[in-house]
Amino acid sequence: MQTRTGLVSRRKAATAGEIATEAARLFSERGVAQVTAAEIAEASGVSLRTFYRYFPTKEDAVAPVLEIGAARWQAALEEAEEEPAVAIPAVLAAQLTPETPEDAEGLARMRPLLRALAEDRELRAVWHRVNHESEERLVALIAERGERDRLAARVLASAATEAIRIGLEEWSRSTAGVRGTGSPAALAARAYAALAPRR
């Protein structure tokens, strides 16, 4: 039986997710500078006061969208049988390659949002914060999987996180598809091969 606290937490997460989805959609369609927090709130069906209870700025509103991918691939890495250094390339490839048409459409919708990073400093700050937090979680995961040397865990986590970031950013600047040559998975694989420590 779910507790009231658990139910409230799920409702809050659902509301934050709805706001984030609308923020990402509006930013992608019109550009960050042309969208206001009030417009995001209206599109999400919440008051402006409620919006600011969840997010301090309009740019922060897309953080949950940006965090989804990191959470999914870290969960996949946690379930992998191999040690992280061995498992990371395959996990990255699998998580950055859409399995369904819906996944492909979702990734394609990220392109204009990622392109906007070059033009909007606040959005870029959110993106870098999300990546840094993801890297910190990954360090802990790698340590839990047996890497006792924190420096080694940090280097590996940094290589994986940066490979994803670089892969997505470079893909967003191109016209490549979501699969095959030039895709996020292909670019992230190249970046990881260049950045990962040699074993």
VENWO-V517306 format. One record per residue. N is the residue number from 1. RES is the residue in one small letter. SS is DSSP state (H for helix, E for strand, C for the rest). Layout:
n: {N & N}
res: {RES & RES}
ss: {SS & SS}
This chain:
n: {1 & 2 & 3 & 4 & 5 & 6 & 7 & 8 & 9 & 10 & 11 & 12 & 13 & 14 & 15 & 16 & 17 & 18 & 19 & 20 & 21 & 22 & 23 & 24 & 25 & 26 & 27 & 28 & 29 & 30 & 31 & 32 & 33 & 34 & 35 & 36 & 37 & 38 & 39 & 40 & 41 & 42 & 43 & 44 & 45 & 46 & 47 & 48 & 49 & 50 & 51 & 52 & 53 & 54 & 55 & 56 & 57 & 58 & 59 & 60 & 61 & 62 & 63 & 64 & 65 & 66 & 67 & 68 & 69 & 70 & 71 & 72 & 73 & 74 & 75 & 76 & 77 & 78 & 79 & 80 & 81 & 82 & 83 & 84 & 85 & 86 & 87 & 88 & 89 & 90 & 91 & 92 & 93 & 94 & 95 & 96 & 97 & 98 & 99 & 100 & 101 & 102 & 103 & 104 & 105 & 106 & 107 & 108 & 109 & 110 & 111 & 112 & 113 & 114 & 115 & 116 & 117 & 118 & 119 & 120 & 121 & 122 & 123 & 124 & 125 & 126 & 127 & 128 & 129 & 130 & 131 & 132 & 133 & 134 & 135 & 136 & 137 & 138 & 139 & 140 & 141 & 142 & 143 & 144 & 145 & 146 & 147 & 148 & 149 & 150 & 151 & 152 & 153 & 154 & 155 & 156 & 157 & 158 & 159 & 160 & 161 & 162 & 163 & 164 & 165 & 166 & 167 & 168 & 169 & 170 & 171 & 172 & 173 & 174 & 175 & 176 & 177 & 178 & 179 & 180 & 181 & 182 & 183 & 184 & 185 & 186 & 187 & 188 & 189 & 190 & 191 & 192 & 193 & 194 & 195 & 196 & 197 & 198 & 199}
res: {m & q & t & r & t & g & l & v & s & r & r & k & a & a & t & a & g & e & i & a & t & e & a & a & r & l & f & s & e & r & g & v & a & q & v & t & a & a & e & i & a & e & a & s & g & v & s & l & r & t & f & y & r & y & f & p & t & k & e & d & a & v & a & p & v & l & e & i & g & a & a & r & w & q & a & a & l & e & e & a & e & e & e & p & a & v & a & i & p & a & v & l & a & a & q & l & t & p & e & t & p & e & d & a & e & g & l & a & r & m & r & p & l & l & r & a & l & a & e & d & r & e & l & r & a & v & w & h & r & v & n & h & e & s & e & e & r & l & v & a & l & i & a & e & r & g & e & r & d & r & l & a & a & r & v & l & a & s & a & a & t & e & a & i & r & i & g & l & e & e & w & s & r & s & t & a & g & v & r & g & t & g & s & p & a & a & l & a & a & r & a & y & a & a & l & a & p & r & r}
ss: {C & C & C & H & H & H & H & H & H & H & H & H & H & H & H & H & H & H & H & H & H & H & H & H & H & H & H & H & H & H & C & H & H & H & C & C & H & H & H & H & H & H & H & H & C & C & C & H & H & H & H & H & H & H & C & C & C & C & H & H & H & H & H & H & H & H & H & H & H & H & H & H & H & H & H & H & H & H & H & C & C & C & C & H & H & H & H & H & H & H & H & H & H & H & H & H & C & C & C & C & H & H & H & H & H & H & H & H & H & H & H & H & H & H & H & H & H & H & C & C & H & H & H & H & H & H & H & H & H & H & H & H & H & H & H & H & H & H & H & H & H & H & H & H & C & C & C & C & C & H & H & H & H & H & H & H & H & H & H & H & H & H & H & H & H & H & H & H & H & H & H & H & C & C & C & C & C & C & C & C & C & C & C & H & H & H & H & H & H & H & H & H & H & H & H & C & C & C & C}
